[in-house]
Amino acid sequence: MADGGLKLELPADLSERLEAAAETAGKPVRDYATSLISDALDDDWAEDEARFAEYERTGESVSAEEALMRMRDSLVKRFKAKA
């Protein structure tokens, strides 16, 4: 990019997935990718840190399957909110 921004080359499979997701969202790939990256960088880690502190205190955790289901549900809500 002429303005000194970052250029990123993605593996073909990831690039295809990104293009498909951008098309589904009705956005140009560059805008869609920029939005995803910006959102990820803006995420507040306080909840994650609190959960880890709770785990260290109690030793209790959730299964990977439950954690992934929670993450999927959260992503679905975020995508719906952007639509």
C-alpha positions, 0 to 999 in steps of 0.5 A, spaced: 500 500 500 502 506 498 500 509 504 505 505 508 500 500 510 501 492 511 500 488 505 498 481 507 499 474 503 494 469 505 494 461 504 489 460 498 484 456 502 484 462 507 483 467 502 478 463 498 474 463 505 475 470 506 472 472 499 466 467 500 465 471 507 466 478 504 461 476 498 456 473 503 456 480 507 456 484 501 462 487 502 469 488 498 474 483 501 479 489 503 473 492 507 471 486 510 478 483 512 479 490 515 473 490 519 475 483 522 482 485 524 480 491 527 474 488 531 479 483 533 484 488 535 479 492 539 476 486 543 476 487 551 481 481 554 478 483 561 473 477 561 478 472 558 483 474 564 477 474 569 475 467 567 483 465 567 483 468 574 477 464 576 480 458 573 486 459 577 482 460 584 478 454 583 481 449 578 474 449 575 473 449 567 469 448 561 470 442 556 473 444 549 466 443 546 462 447 550 467 453 549 467 452 542 459 452 542 459 459 546 464 462 541 460 460 535 454 463 538 458 469 540 460 469 533 453 468 530 451 474 534 456 479 532 455 477 524 448 478 525 449 485 528 453 487 522 448 485 517 
